[in-house]
Amino acid sequence: MTIAPPAASALDLLATDLDGSLLRPGDTGWDAARQAWHLAVDQRPTAVVVAASVRDIVMVVNIARMLGLRVAAQSTGHNAGPMGDLAGSILLRTSAMRGVHIDARARLARVEAGAQWADVTTAAGEHGLAALAGSAPDVGVAGYTLGGGLSWLGRSHGLAANSVVAIEVVTADGALRRVDPDHDPDLFWALRGGGGSFGVVTALEFRLYPITQVYAGVLFFPAERAVEVLRA
């Protein structure tokens, strides 16, 4: 889309004040910045901000509101399709925010919005703990969890969203909130499985489990016995 001069000036100012970076069409690195993991989705936003801090996220939400632009938050972009057309949007990439802290005594993990599951499972495993991670190590923790998150341990421990105890989120008014069962409980309820439309999540805190041994494998059945196997 064509950016009107006031909007372009506002984005210029934003670019100079970010801890991270802002890119627009024609900038060096533009195609890499706008690209999702899901390569079938051709993302063409007005601008991309690669956030390096919560402060960056607050500024993006505020400037987008002022300019009448949407904000589309994304870590890895494994599930980029449902975000739809990003024209008139700032694509807010959280992929640089990958901090992970493990509280082994409390069996809790606090992860930043760009963390991938490999970041969490490795750190938790050092303490004999496991998270309700998915099957791919490079999937973003935030997007997976906000969509519910079904792990290999789902039958015994439920969805990943069920183990979330607190969420740090920037809402549309630019406020950073920490929500849990006692603070903004309705927003906390909605975020745990309701998708990413209620704000920009900056960090998640969730329970870990003392699982030190995992048994895995695969079963193959002959095709000619498919009817018997499916009925069983």
Backbone as numpy.savetxt, mean C-alpha at the origin, in Angstrom:
# Nx Ny Nz CAx CAy CAz Cx Cy Cz
-3.14 15.57 -19.67 -3.98 16.76 -19.67 -3.10 18.01 -19.67
-3.64 19.13 -20.19 -2.90 20.39 -20.16 -3.05 21.03 -18.79
-1.92 21.45 -18.22 -1.96 22.04 -16.88 -2.04 23.56 -17.01
-3.05 24.18 -16.41 -3.18 25.63 -16.43 -2.01 26.25 -15.67
-1.62 27.47 -16.04 -0.45 28.10 -15.40 -0.48 28.14 -13.89
-1.60 28.50 -13.23 -1.59 28.50 -11.76 -1.29 27.12 -11.18
-1.87 26.08 -11.80 -1.62 24.73 -11.31 -0.17 24.34 -11.53
0.36 24.70 -12.69 1.76 24.38 -12.98 2.67 25.07 -11.98
2.36 26.32 -11.65 3.18 27.05 -10.67 3.10 26.41 -9.29
1.90 25.98 -8.93 1.73 25.34 -7.62 2.52 24.04 -7.56
2.52 23.27 -8.65 3.29 22.03 -8.67 4.79 22.32 -8.68
5.19 23.41 -9.33 6.60 23.82 -9.28 7.04 24.09 -7.85
6.20 24.81 -7.11 6.51 25.11 -5.72 6.55 23.84 -4.88
5.59 22.95 -5.13 5.57 21.69 -4.39 6.85 20.91 -4.64
7.31 20.88 -5.88 8.50 20.12 -6.23 9.72 20.60 -5.46
9.80 21.90 -5.19 10.97 22.44 -4.49 10.94 22.17 -2.99
9.75 21.79 -2.47 9.60 21.64 -1.02 9.51 20.19 -0.56
9.47 19.26 -1.49 9.33 17.85 -1.12 10.62 17.25 -0.59
10.48 16.30 0.34 11.63 15.47 0.71 11.92 14.45 -0.39
10.87 14.07 -1.11 11.00 13.16 -2.23 11.10 13.92 -3.54
10.39 13.46 -4.57 10.51 14.10 -5.88 9.17 14.14 -6.59
9.04 15.10 -7.51 7.85 15.26 -8.33 8.27 15.21 -9.79
7.55 14.43 -10.59 7.84 14.32 -12.01 6.58 14.54 -12.82
6.76 15.16 -13.99 5.68 15.39 -14.92 6.07 14.91 -16.31
5.10 14.78 -17.21 5.43 14.31 -18.56 6.58 15.12 -19.16
7.53 14.38 -19.71 8.70 15.03 -20.31 9.91 15.07 -19.40
9.70 14.90 -18.10 10.83 14.88 -17.17 11.62 13.59 -17.32
12.90 13.66 -17.05 13.72 12.46 -17.03 13.22 11.52 -15.94
13.00 10.26 -16.31 12.50 9.29 -15.34 11.00 9.22 -15.25
10.30 9.99 -16.10 8.83 10.03 -16.03 8.21 8.65 -16.25
8.63 7.96 -17.30 8.00 6.67 -17.61 8.22 5.65 -16.51
9.41 5.65 -15.92 9.67 4.71 -14.82 8.83 5.06 -13.60
8.65 6.34 -13.35 7.91 6.78 -12.16 6.43 6.45 -12.27
5.86 6.56 -13.47 4.42 6.35 -13.61 4.06 4.89 -13.81
5.05 4.04 -14.01 4.80 2.64 -14.35 4.44 1.81 -13.14
3.37 1.04 -13.26 2.96 0.11 -12.20 3.65 -1.23 -12.41
3.66 -2.04 -11.37 4.15 -3.42 -11.53 3.34 -4.15 -12.59
2.05 -3.89 -12.63 1.13 -4.49 -13.61 1.30 -3.75 -14.94
2.14 -4.29 -15.81 2.53 -3.57 -17.02 1.40 -3.42 -18.04
0.32 -4.16 -17.88 -0.81 -4.01 -18.79 -1.58 -2.72 -18.53
-1.32 -2.08 -17.39 -2.01 -0.84 -17.03 -1.10 0.34 -17.38
-1.56 1.20 -18.28 -0.78 2.35 -18.74 -1.21 3.58 -17.95
-0.49 3.89 -16.91 -0.85 4.98 -16.00 -0.35 6.32 -16.55
-1.28 7.26 -16.72 -0.90 8.58 -17.24 -1.53 9.68 -16.37
-0.97 9.88 -15.19 -1.48 10.93 -14.30 -0.97 12.31 -14.71
-1.47 13.34 -14.05 -0.98 14.69 -14.28 0.46 14.83 -13.79
0.74 14.20 -12.65 2.08 14.24 -12.07 2.26 13.02 -11.18
3.52 12.68 -10.93 3.85 11.61 -10.00 4.70 12.21 -8.89
4.32 11.92 -7.65 5.15 12.28 -6.50 5.65 11.00 -5.86
6.96 10.87 -5.78 7.58 9.77 -5.05 7.86 10.29 -3.65
6.99 9.93 -2.71 7.07 10.48 -1.36 8.21 9.85 -0.57
8.89 10.67 0.21 9.95 10.17 1.08 9.60 10.33 2.55
8.44 10.92 2.84 8.07 11.18 4.23 6.56 11.38 4.34
6.08 11.31 5.55 4.66 11.62 5.81 4.38 13.07 5.46
5.35 13.92 5.74 5.21 15.35 5.39 4.91 15.52 3.90
5.59 14.75 3.06 5.32 14.81 1.62 3.87 14.45 1.32
3.39 13.41 1.96 2.02 12.96 1.70 1.01 14.02 2.11
1.21 14.65 3.26 0.31 15.71 3.70 0.32 16.86 2.69
1.50 17.25 2.21 1.58 18.35 1.25 0.88 18.00 -0.05
1.04 16.78 -0.52 0.39 16.37 -1.77 -1.12 16.42 -1.63
-1.65 15.90 -0.53 -3.10 15.92 -0.33 -3.62 17.36 -0.30
-2.90 18.23 0.37 -3.34 19.62 0.48 -3.28 20.35 -0.86
-2.20 20.16 -1.61 -2.07 20.85 -2.90 -3.06 20.30 -3.91
-3.31 19.00 -3.85 -4.28 18.40 -4.77 -5.68 18.95 -4.49
-6.01 19.07 -3.22 -7.32 19.63 -2.87 -7.44 21.06 -3.38
-6.39 21.84 -3.24 -6.39 23.24 -3.68 -6.56 23.35 -5.20
-5.94 22.40 -5.93 -5.95 22.46 -7.39 -7.12 21.68 -8.01
-7.90 20.99 -7.19 -8.99 20.19 -7.72 -8.53 18.92 -8.40
-7.36 18.41 -8.01 -6.84 17.16 -8.55 -7.15 16.01 -7.59
-7.28 14.82 -8.13 -7.43 13.64 -7.29 -6.05 13.15 -6.84
-6.05 12.33 -5.80 -4.82 11.69 -5.33 -5.00 10.19 -5.43
-4.09 9.53 -6.10 -4.11 8.07 -6.22 -2.85 7.53 -5.56
-3.01 6.87 -4.42 -1.86 6.35 -3.69 -1.52 4.96 -4.20
-0.21 4.70 -4.33 0.23 3.41 -4.86 1.62 3.08 -4.34
1.79 1.83 -3.95 3.10 1.35 -3.52 3.79 0.64 -4.68
3.35 -0.57 -5.00 3.97 -1.32 -6.09 3.13 -1.33 -7.36
1.82 -1.25 -7.23 0.96 -1.27 -8.41 0.65 -2.66 -8.92
0.69 -3.67 -8.03 0.30 -5.02 -8.45 -1.17 -5.05 -8.88
-2.00 -4.26 -8.22 -3.43 -4.23 -8.53 -3.81 -2.86 -9.07
-3.07 -2.41 -10.08 -3.24 -1.05 -10.58 -4.54 -0.84 -11.35
-5.08 -1.89 -11.96 -6.25 -1.75 -12.81 -7.43 -1.03 -12.19
-7.85 -1.39 -10.97 -9.03 -0.76 -10.38 -8.88 0.73 -10.11
-7.66 1.28 -10.18 -7.50 2.71 -9.96 -8.11 3.52 -11.09
-8.28 2.90 -12.26 -8.93 3.57 -13.38 -8.07 4.63 -14.03
-8.74 5.52 -14.76 -8.06 6.59 -15.49 -7.47 7.59 -14.50
-6.18 7.87 -14.62 -5.53 8.77 -13.68 -5.39 10.20 -14.21
-6.08 10.50 -15.32 -6.09 11.89 -15.79 -6.65 12.79 -14.69
-6.02 13.92 -14.49 -6.47 14.82 -13.43 -6.11 14.35 -12.04
-5.10 13.47 -11.96 -4.70 12.92 -10.66 -3.20 13.11 -10.42
-2.84 13.18 -9.16 -1.44 13.05 -8.76 -1.26 11.61 -8.30
-0.39 10.88 -8.97 -0.07 9.52 -8.55 0.96 9.62 -7.43
0.55 9.22 -6.25 1.39 9.35 -5.06 2.05 8.01 -4.78
3.31 7.88 -5.13 4.04 6.64 -4.93 4.67 6.63 -3.54
4.38 5.58 -2.79 4.92 5.45 -1.43 6.07 4.44 -1.38
6.54 4.02 -2.55 7.50 2.92 -2.64 8.83 3.19 -1.95
9.15 4.46 -1.69 10.42 4.78 -1.02 10.30 4.71 0.50
9.09 4.57 1.02 8.86 4.55 2.46 8.72 3.10 2.91
9.84 2.45 3.20 9.83 1.00 3.44 10.31 0.62 4.85
10.20 1.54 5.79 10.64 1.24 7.14 9.82 0.15 7.81
10.49 -0.73 8.55 9.83 -1.81 9.29 10.41 -1.87 10.69
9.54 -1.89 11.69 9.99 -2.06 13.08 9.26 -3.24 13.69
10.00 -4.16 14.27 9.42 -5.35 14.92 9.53 -5.21 16.43
8.41 -5.28 17.11 8.39 -5.34 18.58 8.17 -6.81 18.94
9.28 -7.51 19.13 9.20 -8.95 19.35 8.46 -9.30 20.63
8.63 -8.51 21.67 7.98 -8.79 22.95 6.45 -8.69 22.81
6.00 -7.66 22.13 4.55 -7.46 21.96 4.00 -8.23 20.76
4.89 -8.82 19.97 4.52 -9.52 18.73 3.74 -8.60 17.80
4.33 -7.44 17.54 3.72 -6.45 16.66 4.74 -5.98 15.63
4.25 -5.60 14.47 5.07 -4.98 13.45 4.46 -3.64 13.09
5.33 -2.64 12.91 4.89 -1.35 12.37 5.62 -1.17 11.05
4.87 -1.00 9.97 5.49 -0.91 8.65 5.02 0.34 7.94
5.92 0.97 7.23 5.56 2.15 6.46 4.84 1.75 5.18
4.23 2.73 4.53 3.30 2.47 3.44 3.92 1.80 2.22
5.22 1.96 2.03 5.84 1.37 0.85 6.49 0.02 1.09
6.41 -0.48 2.31 7.06 -1.76 2.63 6.47 -2.89 1.81
7.34 -3.81 1.40 6.91 -5.01 0.71 6.99 -6.18 1.69
6.29 -7.27 1.35 6.21 -8.37 2.30 7.58 -8.97 2.63
8.50 -8.97 1.69 9.83 -9.50 1.99 10.51 -8.70 3.10
10.24 -7.40 3.15 10.81 -6.56 4.21 10.33 -7.01 5.58
9.06 -7.41 5.64 8.43 -7.75 6.92 8.75 -9.18 7.34
8.60 -10.12 6.41 8.78 -11.52 6.78 10.21 -11.81 7.20
11.17 -11.17 6.55 12.58 -11.37 6.93 12.84 -10.84 8.32
12.37 -9.61 8.59 12.60 -9.00 9.90 11.88 -9.76 11.01
10.64 -10.19 10.75 9.88 -10.91 11.78 10.46 -12.29 12.01
10.91 -12.93 10.95 11.46 -14.28 11.07 12.67 -14.36 11.95
13.43 -13.28 12.06 14.59 -13.26 12.94 14.21 -13.43 14.41
12.93 -13.19 14.72 12.43 -13.33 16.09 11.50 -14.54 16.24
11.48 -15.41 15.23 10.59 -16.56 15.29 9.13 -16.21 15.13
8.87 -15.10 14.43 7.50 -14.62 14.25 7.14 -14.59 12.77
5.85 -14.69 12.50 5.37 -14.68 11.12 4.23 -13.69 10.98
4.18 -13.05 9.80 3.07 -12.16 9.46 2.13 -12.90 8.51
0.94 -12.36 8.34 -0.04 -12.98 7.45 0.20 -12.49 6.02
1.38 -12.83 5.50 1.81 -12.37 4.19 1.20 -13.21 3.08
1.22 -12.64 1.88 0.75 -13.37 0.72 1.84 -14.25 0.14
1.63 -14.70 -1.08 2.56 -15.65 -1.69 3.71 -14.99 -2.42
3.64 -13.68 -2.70 4.69 -13.00 -3.45 5.44 -12.02 -2.54
6.75 -12.11 -2.48 7.52 -11.25 -1.57 7.55 -9.78 -1.97
7.28 -9.46 -3.26 7.39 -8.08 -3.71 6.06 -7.34 -3.75
5.02 -7.92 -3.17 3.73 -7.24 -3.08 3.78 -6.23 -1.93
3.17 -5.06 -2.13 3.13 -4.06 -1.08 2.22 -4.47 0.07
2.70 -4.28 1.29 1.93 -4.68 2.48 0.63 -3.87 2.59
0.71 -2.56 2.32 -0.45 -1.70 2.54 -1.62 -2.06 1.62
-1.37 -2.13 0.32 -2.45 -2.44 -0.60 -3.06 -3.80 -0.37
-2.20 -4.78 -0.11 -2.65 -6.14 0.18 -3.56 -6.15 1.41
-3.15 -5.47 2.46 -3.91 -5.48 3.71 -5.19 -4.67 3.61
-5.15 -3.53 2.93 -6.35 -2.72 2.79 -7.42 -3.44 1.97
-7.00 -4.40 1.15 -7.96 -5.19 0.40 -8.40 -6.45 1.11
-7.97 -6.64 2.33 -8.31 -7.83 3.12 -7.09 -8.67 3.39
-6.47 -9.19 2.31 -5.22 -9.93 2.44 -5.42 -11.37 2.88
-5.35 -12.31 1.95 -5.53 -13.73 2.28 -4.18 -14.44 2.19
-3.68 -14.91 3.31 -2.36 -15.54 3.37 -2.50 -17.06 3.42
-1.34 -17.72 3.39 -1.31 -19.17 3.56 -1.86 -19.57 4.93
-1.84 -18.64 5.88 -2.27 -18.93 7.26 -3.70 -18.45 7.51
-4.42 -18.15 6.42 -5.75 -17.57 6.56 -6.75 -18.45 7.29
-6.64 -19.78 7.13 -7.63 -20.65 7.78 -7.52 -20.62 9.29
-6.31 -20.42 9.79 -6.13 -20.41 11.25 -6.15 -19.00 11.84
-5.78 -17.99 11.04 -5.65 -16.64 11.60 -6.48 -15.58 10.90
-7.26 -15.96 9.90 -8.13 -14.99 9.24 -7.40 -14.12 8.23
-8.08 -13.10 7.77 -7.51 -12.16 6.81 -6.42 -11.31 7.48
-5.49 -10.81 6.68 -4.46 -9.93 7.21 -5.09 -8.70 7.87
-6.16 -8.20 7.29 -6.83 -7.02 7.85 -7.33 -7.27 9.27
-7.65 -8.52 9.60 -8.14 -8.84 10.95 -7.06 -8.65 12.01
-5.79 -8.71 11.61 -4.69 -8.61 12.57 -4.16 -7.19 12.72
-4.73 -6.24 11.99 -4.29 -4.85 12.10 -4.82 -4.25 13.41
-3.92 -3.62 14.17 -4.33 -3.02 15.44 -4.36 -1.50 15.39
-3.69 -0.89 14.41 -3.71 0.57 14.27 -3.25 0.94 12.87
-3.75 2.06 12.39 -3.41 2.56 11.07 -3.13 4.05 11.16
-2.05 4.48 10.54 -1.75 5.91 10.41 -2.14 6.33 9.01
-2.97 7.36 8.91 -3.57 7.71 7.62 -3.72 9.22 7.50
-3.47 9.73 6.29 -3.74 11.14 5.99 -5.08 11.20 5.28
-6.03 11.89 5.87 -7.37 11.99 5.30 -7.45 13.19 4.35
-8.60 13.33 3.67 -8.73 14.32 2.61 -8.54 15.76 3.08
-8.68 16.00 4.37 -8.47 17.35 4.90 -7.00 17.63 5.20
-6.12 16.67 4.89 -4.70 16.86 5.13 -4.25 16.54 6.54
-5.14 15.98 7.35 -4.80 15.65 8.73 -4.20 14.26 8.82
-3.14 14.13 9.59 -2.55 12.82 9.88 -3.24 12.26 11.12
-3.82 11.09 10.98 -4.56 10.49 12.08 -4.01 9.09 12.37
-4.04 8.72 13.64 -3.76 7.34 14.04 -5.08 6.75 14.50
-5.59 5.79 13.75 -6.91 5.23 14.06 -6.75 3.81 14.56
-7.60 3.46 15.51 -7.60 2.13 16.11 -9.00 1.89 16.68
-9.24 0.80 17.40 -10.60 0.56 17.90 -11.15 1.66 18.81
-10.27 2.48 19.39 -10.72 3.52 20.31 -10.64 4.93 19.74
-10.03 5.09 18.58 -9.87 6.41 17.97 -10.32 6.32 16.51
-11.36 7.08 16.15 -11.97 6.99 14.83 -12.29 5.55 14.47
-13.05 4.85 15.32 -13.29 3.43 15.07 -13.99 3.13 13.75
-14.84 4.05 13.27 -15.53 3.80 12.00 -14.54 3.81 10.84
-13.61 4.76 10.86 -12.60 4.82 9.82 -11.68 3.61 9.92
-11.34 3.23 11.13 -10.51 2.04 11.33 -11.20 0.80 10.76
-12.49 0.67 11.02 -13.26 -0.46 10.50 -13.26 -0.46 8.97
-13.47 0.71 8.37 -13.57 0.80 6.91 -12.25 0.49 6.23
-11.16 0.94 6.81 -9.85 0.73 6.19 -9.44 -0.73 6.17
-9.89 -1.49 7.15 -9.45 -2.89 7.25 -10.26 -3.78 6.31
-9.93 -3.68 5.04 -10.58 -4.51 4.04 -11.45 -3.72 3.09
-11.64 -2.44 3.34 -12.53 -1.63 2.51 -11.85 -1.00 1.31
-10.55 -1.26 1.13 -9.85 -0.67 -0.01 -9.16 0.62 0.35
-8.65 1.31 -0.67 -7.80 2.48 -0.41 -8.46 3.81 -0.66
-9.76 3.93 -0.52 -10.46 5.16 -0.89 -10.77 6.08 0.29
-10.32 5.75 1.47 -10.69 6.53 2.65 -9.59 7.47 3.12
-8.45 7.45 2.49 -7.32 8.27 2.88 -6.04 7.61 2.38
-4.92 8.27 2.61 -3.62 7.72 2.22 -2.97 7.13 3.46
-2.88 5.83 3.49 -2.26 5.15 4.64 -0.76 5.38 4.61
-0.21 5.81 5.74 1.23 6.05 5.83 1.95 4.95 6.61
1.23 4.23 7.45 1.83 3.12 8.20 0.74 2.22 8.75
1.10 0.95 8.93 0.21 -0.04 9.51 0.90 -0.68 10.71
0.11 -1.04 11.69 0.62 -1.80 12.84 -0.25 -3.05 12.97
0.40 -4.22 12.98 -0.39 -5.46 13.01 0.30 -6.54 13.83
-0.50 -7.52 14.23 -0.02 -8.61 15.06 0.83 -9.59 14.25
1.80 -10.18 14.93 2.63 -11.26 14.39 2.35 -12.53 15.19
2.73 -13.66 14.63 2.40 -14.94 15.26 3.65 -15.82 15.41
3.73 -16.54 16.55 4.93 -17.36 16.82 4.91 -18.67 16.02
5.19 -18.55 14.74 5.21 -19.71 13.85 6.65 -19.91 13.37
7.27 -20.97 13.79 8.68 -21.19 13.45 8.88 -22.32 12.44
7.85 -23.15 12.24 7.95 -24.23 11.26 6.75 -24.19 10.32
7.05 -24.31 9.05 6.00 -24.31 8.04 6.21 -25.51 7.13
5.16 -26.26 6.88 5.22 -27.39 5.97 4.48 -27.03 4.69
5.12 -27.26 3.57 4.51 -26.88 2.30 4.78 -27.95 1.26
3.96 -27.96 0.24 4.15 -28.93 -0.83 3.08 -28.76 -1.86
2.96 -29.72 -2.75 1.98 -29.65 -3.82 1.48 -31.06 -4.11
0.21 -31.16 -4.48 -0.39 -32.44 -4.85 -0.80 -32.40 -6.31
-0.51 -33.45 -7.03 -0.95 -33.58 -8.42 -1.86 -34.80 -8.55
-2.92 -34.64 -9.33 -3.84 -35.74 -9.57 -3.93 -35.99 -11.08
-4.11 -37.21 -11.49 -4.24 -37.49 -12.92 -5.52 -36.88 -13.48
-5.42 -36.33 -14.67 -6.55 -35.63 -15.28 -7.77 -36.53 -15.44
-7.54 -37.81 -15.68 -8.67 -38.70 -15.92 -9.49 -38.95 -14.66
-8.96 -38.54 -13.51 -9.72 -38.71 -12.25 -10.27 -37.38 -11.75
-10.36 -36.38 -12.64 -10.77 -35.03 -12.23 -12.15 -35.02 -11.57
-13.11 -35.75 -12.13 -14.46 -35.74 -11.57 -14.43 -36.30 -10.15
-13.72 -37.39 -9.94 -13.62 -37.99 -8.62 -12.94 -37.07 -7.62
-11.87 -36.42 -8.08 -11.12 -35.51 -7.19 -11.97 -34.30 -6.81
-12.65 -33.72 -7.76 -13.45 -32.53 -7.48 -14.60 -32.84 -6.53
-15.21 -34.03 -6.70 -16.28 -34.40 -5.78 -15.74 -34.64 -4.37
-14.55 -35.17 -4.28 -13.95 -35.42 -2.98 -13.61 -34.13 -2.27
